[in-house]
Amino acid sequence: MFTGIIETIGTVESLDSEGNNINLLVSSSISKDLEVDQSVSHDGVCLTVTNKSNKSHNVTIVNQTIQKSKFSHLRIGSELNLERSMKINGRIDGHIVQGHVDDVGKCVNIEDESNSWIFTFQISDKFSKYLVEKGSISINGVSLTCFDIKDKFFSVAIIPHTYQNTNFNKIKINDFVNIEFDIIGKYVDRIIKK
């Protein structure tokens, strides 16, 4: 479980196919502190560390995750937002993020607001029910607040700190992002359906 507060950015050093899976080598400043079997959020996707060194770590992306995330678009040099799992004895500064991606969103607009940015995304129709004005959403693992919701479109505001310390500064119009909707909303929806 994560909070959506990104610790650092990792860089994809290699992508190796093994059957339907992808073995990923990621270099980062936190790799040296990781342990094998730990969960780490990579652009909002919870992946298990399978190997590590002082400068990099390995994770395996299974076919199910490839199909449900933007990871089919990964390339060598891609930058990933990284967050280690939260500690129970700490503050939750963002919101509860599971690292279980629900949808792949598409960036449809970016407005420069003079030292902040408004990003607008499009999601699949079937997930629009989880968008709540001023509600929490995770984009590439970053905990954000959505607004200006119109059907399957919504916007988020990005402050300079987030822009400089996540891969939001690399997102361009038509780029894909990993989206995780708030778990509480998903549970409420499930209960109501029953």
Secondary structure by P-SEA (a helix, b strand, c coil): cccccccbbbbbccccccccbbbbbbbccccccccccbbbbcccbbbbbcccccccbbbbbcaaaaaacccccccccbbbbbbcccccccccccccccccccbbbbbccccccccbbbbbbbccccccccccccbbbbcccccccccccccccbbbbbcaaaaaccccccccccbbbbbbccaaaaaaaaaaac
